[in-house]
Amino acid sequence: MWHIDQLGQATFLDSTATPLASVSARGRQAGVHLGVHAGSQATSLAVTDVTGEPLPAVGDSYVRGNDFIARLAQGENDAFGLTLQATLVETEARSTVLECVAEMQTRLLDSHPEIEFAVAAESIETLAPGSELVTCEGQYLSVLRTPRDQAASRTLPPDSGIYRLRIFGDFLEKGVIQKCRLWLVAWGSERPTTAELETAMAAINEAPLPLTT
């Protein structure tokens, strides 16, 4: 279950108190980081505004069932507000699956907000549309999106050993909420088989859309 450490920060612990995932969504200079664990190893992705501006500060965070939700409220000088919902997906595979839903809205009349998920990577393989296998410090991580969410995302060409996934970026009308869902699948140090990768991709395509945040 999720345990809130402080505002915007939480860790998911299994029945043996072993961490499986973590979220640090404090915003501003503290930024936003998502961690997913495989055994004793964790892979952490940073979430940033592609303009280089600090993200909004966290205004609220809470646990709802299996979800941890952090709201970064749009302030007077912010281009948008951002809500992140993190959920551990139950699976029989040897992997740990963290579902992340990013929800964005703005009060501006002319805005094209875009955020980026990034992690240092030794290798990046595009296995299929919406499916990348990233190697981070000897750990394998899949980043998965459904066809619906692929329309709101794009992977940048590898640059200096960094995996970059950008989401949103189109015109966002004032008052409209846009969402994108991705799965972060930590496999550990053993490369997943083709069958495991295909099963994971099929699972996200079959998974129901999460409740609204």
C-alpha beads as a LAMMPS data file, in Angstrom:
LAMMPS data file: protein, C-alpha beads

213 atoms
212 bonds

1 atom types
1 bond types

-500.0 500.0 xlo xhi
-500.0 500.0 ylo yhi
-500.0 500.0 zlo zhi

Masses

1 110.0

Atoms # bond

1 1 1 0.000 0.000 0.000
2 1 1 0.979 3.621 -0.418
3 1 1 2.555 5.413 2.531
4 1 1 2.744 9.203 2.354
5 1 1 6.101 10.463 3.608
6 1 1 5.213 14.145 3.254
7 1 1 3.198 16.365 0.958
8 1 1 3.727 15.111 -2.602
9 1 1 5.919 12.169 -1.579
10 1 1 4.858 8.551 -1.138
11 1 1 6.285 5.018 -1.250
12 1 1 4.441 1.826 -2.117
13 1 1 5.391 -1.039 0.228
14 1 1 4.412 -4.678 -0.184
15 1 1 3.360 -6.969 2.683
16 1 1 7.011 -7.417 3.709
17 1 1 7.630 -3.635 3.763
18 1 1 9.722 -3.878 0.593
19 1 1 9.440 -0.737 -1.579
20 1 1 8.034 -1.331 -5.063
21 1 1 7.530 2.236 -6.250
22 1 1 7.954 5.816 -5.135
23 1 1 6.691 9.235 -6.135
24 1 1 8.239 12.591 -5.264
25 1 1 6.031 15.288 -6.738
26 1 1 6.886 18.440 -4.826
27 1 1 7.333 20.635 -7.893
28 1 1 9.352 23.849 -8.178
29 1 1 13.084 23.310 -7.613
30 1 1 12.461 19.895 -5.990
31 1 1 10.896 18.706 -9.247
32 1 1 9.002 15.475 -9.856
33 1 1 10.478 11.963 -9.844
34 1 1 8.888 8.545 -10.343
35 1 1 10.684 5.440 -9.099
36 1 1 9.919 1.808 -9.894
37 1 1 11.760 -1.051 -8.174
38 1 1 12.847 -4.507 -9.253
39 1 1 14.301 -6.308 -6.249
40 1 1 16.749 -4.008 -4.488
41 1 1 17.303 -1.821 -7.583
42 1 1 15.229 1.214 -8.492
43 1 1 14.967 3.208 -11.710
44 1 1 13.898 6.832 -11.395
45 1 1 12.459 9.056 -14.119
46 1 1 12.413 12.837 -13.868
47 1 1 9.379 14.800 -15.037
48 1 1 10.038 18.337 -16.271
49 1 1 8.513 21.200 -18.226
50 1 1 10.221 21.186 -21.636
51 1 1 10.544 24.980 -21.533
52 1 1 12.928 24.656 -18.597
53 1 1 10.589 26.472 -16.234
54 1 1 10.011 24.888 -12.808
55 1 1 6.832 22.839 -12.497
56 1 1 4.062 24.224 -10.272
57 1 1 4.384 23.578 -6.545
58 1 1 2.462 20.662 -5.068
59 1 1 -0.781 21.808 -3.511
60 1 1 -2.327 18.531 -2.400
61 1 1 -1.583 14.810 -2.292
62 1 1 -3.531 11.834 -1.004
63 1 1 -4.112 8.093 -1.285
64 1 1 -7.346 6.788 -2.792
65 1 1 -7.524 3.022 -2.708
66 1 1 -4.512 1.799 -4.719
67 1 1 -3.806 5.249 -6.169
68 1 1 -1.447 7.972 -4.994
69 1 1 -2.470 11.343 -6.374
70 1 1 -0.413 14.543 -6.322
71 1 1 -1.783 17.845 -7.586
72 1 1 0.579 20.566 -8.745
73 1 1 -1.757 23.535 -8.878
74 1 1 -1.322 26.256 -11.490
75 1 1 -0.074 29.407 -9.777
76 1 1 -0.126 32.969 -11.021
77 1 1 3.141 32.546 -12.950
78 1 1 2.631 28.930 -14.087
79 1 1 1.644 27.936 -17.622
80 1 1 -0.437 24.959 -16.469
81 1 1 -1.520 22.769 -13.582
82 1 1 -0.483 19.105 -13.451
83 1 1 -1.962 16.118 -11.618
84 1 1 -0.126 12.792 -11.413
85 1 1 -1.866 9.567 -10.443
86 1 1 0.353 6.541 -9.675
87 1 1 -0.981 3.002 -9.309
88 1 1 0.760 -0.351 -8.814
89 1 1 -0.642 -2.769 -11.392
90 1 1 -1.146 -6.327 -10.166
91 1 1 0.561 -8.833 -12.426
92 1 1 1.710 -12.435 -12.321
93 1 1 4.864 -11.575 -14.240
94 1 1 8.247 -11.125 -12.576
95 1 1 8.084 -7.395 -13.255
96 1 1 6.897 -4.412 -11.221
97 1 1 4.403 -2.263 -13.124
98 1 1 3.738 1.344 -12.187
99 1 1 0.894 3.035 -14.023
100 1 1 1.189 6.807 -14.263
101 1 1 -1.594 9.067 -15.490
102 1 1 -0.639 12.665 -16.200
103 1 1 -3.501 15.166 -16.302
104 1 1 -2.983 18.771 -17.399
105 1 1 -5.105 21.887 -17.693
106 1 1 -4.513 25.633 -18.011
107 1 1 -6.178 28.966 -17.414
108 1 1 -4.259 30.570 -20.295
109 1 1 -6.000 31.379 -23.581
110 1 1 -3.048 30.497 -25.839
111 1 1 -0.970 27.617 -24.543
112 1 1 0.906 24.563 -25.846
113 1 1 2.200 22.988 -22.593
114 1 1 4.449 19.935 -22.860
115 1 1 6.226 17.834 -20.242
116 1 1 9.002 15.278 -20.491
117 1 1 9.778 11.978 -18.759
118 1 1 13.527 11.330 -18.854
119 1 1 16.105 8.884 -17.524
120 1 1 19.786 8.243 -18.219
121 1 1 20.054 5.159 -20.417
122 1 1 22.775 2.903 -21.785
123 1 1 20.534 1.643 -24.577
124 1 1 17.090 2.365 -25.993
125 1 1 15.181 -0.085 -28.178
126 1 1 11.897 0.706 -29.896
127 1 1 10.170 -2.672 -30.044
128 1 1 6.800 -1.569 -31.404
129 1 1 4.748 1.627 -31.540
130 1 1 4.305 2.734 -27.926
131 1 1 6.833 0.237 -26.566
132 1 1 10.449 1.047 -25.682
133 1 1 12.891 -1.076 -23.713
134 1 1 15.407 1.088 -21.883
135 1 1 18.539 -0.120 -20.086
136 1 1 19.394 2.006 -17.029
137 1 1 22.470 1.082 -14.975
138 1 1 22.081 -2.555 -15.957
139 1 1 18.340 -2.584 -15.221
140 1 1 15.699 -3.126 -17.899
141 1 1 12.694 -0.793 -18.029
142 1 1 9.773 -0.889 -20.466
143 1 1 7.836 2.303 -21.188
144 1 1 4.442 1.449 -22.675
145 1 1 1.539 3.469 -24.110
146 1 1 -1.710 2.419 -25.741
147 1 1 -2.543 3.651 -29.253
148 1 1 -4.767 6.315 -27.645
149 1 1 -1.904 7.621 -25.522
150 1 1 0.636 7.378 -28.321
151 1 1 -1.244 10.222 -30.001
152 1 1 -0.365 12.447 -27.033
153 1 1 3.289 11.386 -26.788
154 1 1 6.505 11.218 -28.767
155 1 1 9.904 9.729 -28.048
156 1 1 12.888 11.897 -28.945
157 1 1 15.952 10.439 -30.675
158 1 1 18.583 9.332 -28.120
159 1 1 20.692 12.281 -27.031
160 1 1 23.800 11.892 -24.875
161 1 1 22.524 8.673 -23.357
162 1 1 19.146 9.980 -22.183
163 1 1 15.735 8.482 -22.875
164 1 1 13.173 11.267 -23.388
165 1 1 9.423 10.837 -23.708
166 1 1 7.461 14.021 -24.297
167 1 1 3.708 14.188 -23.766
168 1 1 1.130 16.769 -24.824
169 1 1 2.418 19.849 -26.684
170 1 1 -0.657 20.543 -28.826
171 1 1 -2.834 23.584 -28.265
172 1 1 -4.659 23.281 -24.935
173 1 1 -7.902 25.202 -24.672
174 1 1 -8.610 26.980 -21.411
175 1 1 -10.694 24.788 -19.107
176 1 1 -10.063 21.581 -21.069
177 1 1 -8.377 18.630 -19.324
178 1 1 -5.958 16.431 -21.280
179 1 1 -4.625 13.082 -20.068
180 1 1 -1.949 10.572 -20.975
181 1 1 -1.309 7.169 -19.399
182 1 1 1.909 5.174 -19.424
183 1 1 3.181 2.001 -17.797
184 1 1 6.694 1.808 -16.366
185 1 1 7.661 -1.854 -16.193
186 1 1 10.798 -2.724 -14.201
187 1 1 12.266 -6.109 -15.144
188 1 1 15.452 -6.082 -13.099
189 1 1 18.850 -7.069 -14.480
190 1 1 17.535 -9.959 -16.596
191 1 1 16.364 -8.937 -20.044
192 1 1 12.680 -9.753 -20.581
193 1 1 11.837 -12.343 -23.199
194 1 1 9.883 -11.530 -26.323
195 1 1 6.886 -13.331 -24.838
196 1 1 7.098 -11.254 -21.633
197 1 1 7.297 -8.011 -23.585
198 1 1 4.341 -8.958 -25.763
199 1 1 2.312 -9.973 -22.715
200 1 1 3.007 -6.640 -21.030
201 1 1 1.948 -4.704 -24.127
202 1 1 -1.225 -6.757 -24.439
203 1 1 -1.981 -6.145 -20.764
204 1 1 -1.911 -2.350 -21.025
205 1 1 -4.014 -2.451 -24.189
206 1 1 -6.623 -4.556 -22.368
207 1 1 -6.495 -2.649 -19.068
208 1 1 -9.526 -0.429 -18.377
209 1 1 -8.979 3.298 -18.350
210 1 1 -8.355 4.502 -14.785
211 1 1 -10.838 6.572 -12.848
212 1 1 -10.594 10.295 -13.264
213 1 1 -8.245 11.958 -10.836

Bonds

1 1 1 2
2 1 2 3
3 1 3 4
4 1 4 5
5 1 5 6
6 1 6 7
7 1 7 8
8 1 8 9
9 1 9 10
10 1 10 11
11 1 11 12
12 1 12 13
13 1 13 14
14 1 14 15
15 1 15 16
16 1 16 17
17 1 17 18
18 1 18 19
19 1 19 20
20 1 20 21
21 1 21 22
22 1 22 23
23 1 23 24
24 1 24 25
25 1 25 26
26 1 26 27
27 1 27 28
28 1 28 29
29 1 29 30
30 1 30 31
31 1 31 32
32 1 32 33
33 1 33 34
34 1 34 35
35 1 35 36
36 1 36 37
37 1 37 38
38 1 38 39
39 1 39 40
40 1 40 41
41 1 41 42
42 1 42 43
43 1 43 44
44 1 44 45
45 1 45 46
46 1 46 47
47 1 47 48
48 1 48 49
49 1 49 50
50 1 50 51
51 1 51 52
52 1 52 53
53 1 53 54
54 1 54 55
55 1 55 56
56 1 56 57
57 1 57 58
58 1 58 59
59 1 59 60
60 1 60 61
61 1 61 62
62 1 62 63
63 1 63 64
64 1 64 65
65 1 65 66
66 1 66 67
67 1 67 68
68 1 68 69
69 1 69 70
70 1 70 71
71 1 71 72
72 1 72 73
73 1 73 74
74 1 74 75
75 1 75 76
76 1 76 77
77 1 77 78
78 1 78 79
79 1 79 80
80 1 80 81
81 1 81 82
82 1 82 83
83 1 83 84
84 1 84 85
85 1 85 86
86 1 86 87
87 1 87 88
88 1 88 89
89 1 89 90
90 1 90 91
91 1 91 92
92 1 92 93
93 1 93 94
94 1 94 95
95 1 95 96
96 1 96 97
97 1 97 98
98 1 98 99
99 1 99 100
100 1 100 101
101 1 101 102
102 1 102 103
103 1 103 104
104 1 104 105
105 1 105 106
106 1 106 107
107 1 107 108
108 1 108 109
109 1 109 110
110 1 110 111
111 1 111 112
112 1 112 113
113 1 113 114
114 1 114 115
115 1 115 116
116 1 116 117
117 1 117 118
118 1 118 119
119 1 119 120
120 1 120 121
121 1 121 122
122 1 122 123
123 1 123 124
124 1 124 125
125 1 125 126
126 1 126 127
127 1 127 128
128 1 128 129
129 1 129 130
130 1 130 131
131 1 131 132
132 1 132 133
133 1 133 134
134 1 134 135
135 1 135 136
136 1 136 137
137 1 137 138
138 1 138 139
139 1 139 140
140 1 140 141
141 1 141 142
142 1 142 143
143 1 143 144
144 1 144 145
145 1 145 146
146 1 146 147
147 1 147 148
148 1 148 149
149 1 149 150
150 1 150 151
151 1 151 152
152 1 152 153
153 1 153 154
154 1 154 155
155 1 155 156
156 1 156 157
157 1 157 158
158 1 158 159
159 1 159 160
160 1 160 161
161 1 161 162
162 1 162 163
163 1 163 164
164 1 164 165
165 1 165 166
166 1 166 167
167 1 167 168
168 1 168 169
169 1 169 170
170 1 170 171
171 1 171 172
172 1 172 173
173 1 173 174
174 1 174 175
175 1 175 176
176 1 176 177
177 1 177 178
178 1 178 179
179 1 179 180
180 1 180 181
181 1 181 182
182 1 182 183
183 1 183 184
184 1 184 185
185 1 185 186
186 1 186 187
187 1 187 188
188 1 188 189
189 1 189 190
190 1 190 191
191 1 191 192
192 1 192 193
193 1 193 194
194 1 194 195
195 1 195 196
196 1 196 197
197 1 197 198
198 1 198 199
199 1 199 200
200 1 200 201
201 1 201 202
202 1 202 203
203 1 203 204
204 1 204 205
205 1 205 206
206 1 206 207
207 1 207 208
208 1 208 209
209 1 209 210
210 1 210 211
211 1 211 212
212 1 212 213
